[in-house]
Amino acid sequence: MEKKLQKIKKQITQCTKCELSKTRNNSVPGKGNFKSDVIFVGEAPGKNEDMKGEPFIGIAGKKLSIALENAGITRDDVYITNIVKCRPPKNRVPTITERDTCKNYLKKEIEIIKPKIICILGNTAFNSLLNGKEIIKFRGKIVRKNNQLYFLTIHPAATIYNQKLINVLKKDMKKLFKLIEEIKDKKEIKINIEYTS
Ligand code: URA
């Protein structure tokens, strides 16, 4: 399993499939525990991530760590990745074409790790994976699509300018990890939104 992930990592590092490869310093593959029950999916790397080649290591990453630690989880316990693996110039939202070009990498990360649940962080991931809009209205909810569970929450960057939202993120992380325990205990899970395709 680790070898397969290493292979994807290498492909991401060398990828030149879209224009973002021309402006990046480093591409940013997912990072963390390949045995994790959950994969966190953000939008795209920012400046710090682009400099170091690691996801969520800037201020937004710090907010994510705070919320995880509040739920008794460390970053090393989980796997963290993004919809798009290279930084869009000036941190603009990645285009549909860029997301489409990059989507196979995330698909493979998910296939290899086989998470019990995917935690969607913010609107870009919500839109890309579930065609959703306005995550603030759906946060805290559990979705099932093609037999894969998803948990919806806000993007950690949203808590930087709105301090009140850190409590929302903390609350959601507690709910997520309680839910994971329930899934492992084979308890019945209440699905809020069921996607039929
Ligand atoms: N924001 C994201 O969506 N991903 C990162 O890796 C960093 C900031």
Boltz pocket constraint, residues with backbone or C-beta under 6 A from the ligand:
constraints:
  - pocket:
      binder: B
      contacts: [[A, 42], [A, 43], [A, 44], [A, 45], [A, 46], [A, 49], [A, 54], [A, 55], [A, 56], [A, 57], [A, 58], [A, 60], [A, 61], [A, 81], [A, 82], [A, 121], [A, 157]]
      max_distance: 6.0
